[in-house]
């Protein structure tokens, strides 16, 4: 069976080389298999050269539609939706990244607000001597 990356698959479709397409279940996901003029082929990930798997068959159908394929067969004989949890990669670092991103967004919002306040033409500016005089007076009490 030939292995085609998305670009190779697209070129084969545009050249009229795809005769039929099947979404074939493999566990909890679906692979895109095609019958081409040169034999059977499967859509693979361009980096890992592993079959490109779709947990949601609608995503595969959207991709096929974008490629110009209007008819596809669905083979759900080996579909095991209960295995979907096995496909999800655990990402413990995502929580820390999201927390840091939210904190940065909050700091940016505060900074933007302070800049707006400082640029306000009605802002009252107090000299540093007066600020320190007020501070010393409040600490003396």
Number of C-alpha atoms within 10 A of each C-alpha: 11 15 18 22 19 17 11 14 21 19 15 15 17 13 9 11 17 21 13 15 21 17 22 20 22 18 18 20 22 25 21 24 24 24 17 18 13 10 12 16 19 23 22 22 15 15 7 8 12 13 18 20 21 18 18 11 18 10 12 18 18 12 13 18 13 11 15 12 18 10 11 16 13 13 14 15 10 13 15 13 13 9 12 12 9 10 12 9 7 8 8 8 8 10 10 11 11 11 11 12 12 12 12 12 12 12 12 12 12 12 12 12 12 12 11 12 13 13 10 10 8 8 10 9 7 8 8 9 9 10 11 11 11 12 11 11 10 9 8 7 5
